[in-house]
Amino acid sequence: MVDETQRIAIDDTFAEAFGMKATRIIVTAMDAQWARRAGDTMTGFATSVIGCGVEAGVERDMAADETPDGRPGVAILLFSVSGTELAKQLERRVGQCILTCPTTAVFAGMEGGEPLPLGKNLRFFGDGWQISKVVADKRYWRIPVMDGEFLAEETTGRCKAVGGGNFLVLARSQEAALRACEAAVAAMRRLPNVIMPFPGGIVRSGSKVGSKYKALMASTNDAYCPSLRGLVDSRLNPEVRAVMEIVVNGLTPEDVSGAMRAGMEAVMDYGEDILRISAGNYGGNLGEFHFHLHEIMT
Amino acid sequence: MSDLVLTQLAATRQRLDMTPFTPERLADMAPQDIARIPLAVGNRKVEAGELFRMEGRPGETLTIVPARANLDHLGAGMSRGRLVVEGDAGELAGAGLAGGHVQVRGSAGGRAGAGMVAGGLDIAGHCGDCLGGPLTGNTRGMAGGTIRVRGNAGHRAGERLRRGLVIIDGDAGDYLGANLIAGTITVAGRAGAWCGSGMRRGTLLLARQPASMPSTFNANGAWPPGFLALYRPLLGDPWHGVLEGRDDSLQRHLGDLAEGGQGELLIASAAGNP
C-alpha cells in the first residue's frame, strides 16, 4: 500500500502483540507539576517487561474536577505479563515513588477484576498510626507522613489487556524519523486507554528474539539497523538512514489498533523524508494479537 | 414511584412494631396475605388490613404513611429495596439495617439506625437520642452504611459507633460520639457538651466549636481538609465553603487520651464559626 498523496509505503505486514494484565491508578498532588513528577518517576523505569517487570506510562493529565480528592492528577496505566508481577510492581512503585513524593495521594483508576493492593499493605508504613476510612463503600488509608498525610485507596482493579502493538518508521534521516515519531506519539496520547511506554513513546533499539550469546533472550533487530546493511539480510532500502519504533499497549485490541492508526496517520502527514512504515513481529507464532497495518489503515 | 402504599387508617393508642413491613419481606406475598399479617396492638393481635389501607402491589419500593409517630422499627433489619415513610417515624427506624434505603420524610424517634451495618437512612426532620448507637444488649453501635439527618439529633448520637458515616445537618445533643470505636460523624450545626467523650478512634467533624469537650483531648493544631475532600460530595450544602482547601481551615484535637488518643475532633475554624 502506498499513500498516494505523500508516497509513503506501508508494508503488508503486521504487529504481533501479547495478552497482558493491566491496571490504572490516579495520582493527585497539590498542583499539576507535582502530580506529573510523581507519575513520571513511577513510570520512568518501566519500558519493557523484560527488564523492568512492568510497562507503564502516564495515560493523561487530569483536571482537579476529575479526581477523587479535587486536586490535579495524572492517570497511570501499568501492564505486566501476570497479575502477580503486576501487583508486586505496583506496590513497589507506589511505595517508592508516590508515597515518597510530596503532597501526593493515590486512588484506584479502574474497578473490577481481582483487586490489586494499593494502600492495603503500604498502610503498615504508618506504624500503627494509620487510619482507615470507608467512604461510599471504598476503603482508604490515611498514613501519617512528614508533610501531613498520605491518602491511599486500599485497592485498584485489574483487567486483561494487550501489549506490544507497534509500528516502525523508516526515514531518510535520524531527525526526520524522530520528528515524525514525535508527531505520532502526540496524536496517540490524545486517545484514552493506551500508553507508549518507551522514552518519549519512541524506541530506537528494536529487538529480535534470541542472540548469538546464550545468556541473552533478545538482541538488536539487525534487519533494521542501517549500519548493518550489506552484512545481514537487511529490510532497509538504500535511502533509509534511520528507523524508529513506537510500541503501544492498550486495554483492548481496539484501543491498540485505534492508536496505531492515529500514529501512522500523523507519520504520513509529516512529510517526504519518511519512506516507509512497517511493523515488528515474530512470524505470528508467539503473540495472540496480530495488527495488520493495511487493515488498520483501511 | 411506589409499588405498595400502606396508609394507616387511624392512630392507635399503642405503639406498633412494623418489623414485618419491608420490601423484601413482602416481595413474594399476595395483597390478601399482607393484609393478614398480625400486628400487636397492646395485648391484642390485629390484622394489618384493619389498620392500614393498601394500594398497589409489592415491589422494590414500599411507602408507609403513618397517622402519628408511633410506628416503631420501620425498615428494621431490611437488606434491600427502598422504604419511604411519608411522615414521622417512631423508635428504632432503620435499626439493624443491612442494605437498601430507608427514607423518613418527617422526623424519627430515638435509636434510629441503631446497630445498622449497611445501607442508607435519610431523615428529613429531626431525630431522637442514640442515633446510630448500639441495639439493646450490644456493645457496638452502627457498623456500616450512612445516616443523614437534615435537622437536629438528640443526645448520644453515634455512641459506640464502629464504622460508617453519620451526617447531621443541624445541631447534635450532648455526648456526641461518646465511646466512639471508629467511623465518622459530621455536625454542620453545633454539638453539645462532652463531645467525643471516651472515643478510641474515628473522626468527629464539627462545623462549629462544641459546647464543651473533655479535658482529655490534646490540641493538634491547624489542619488542611485533606482526606475530607472524599466526603465533600456526601456532605452537601451545609458544608459548602467550609472545606475548600485552605491549609488552616480546621482545628484538630486528638483524644480521648484516656482511651489511647487515636480519635480526632476536626473543628472548622472559618470566620463566622465561633
Interface residues (C-beta under 8 A of the other chain):
Chain A: P68 D69 G70 R71 W129 I131 S132 K133 V134 V135 A136 Y140 R142 G148 E149 L151
Chain B: G144 R163 G164 L165 A182 T184 R201 T203 P224 G226 F227 A229 L230 Y231 R232 L234 G245 Q262
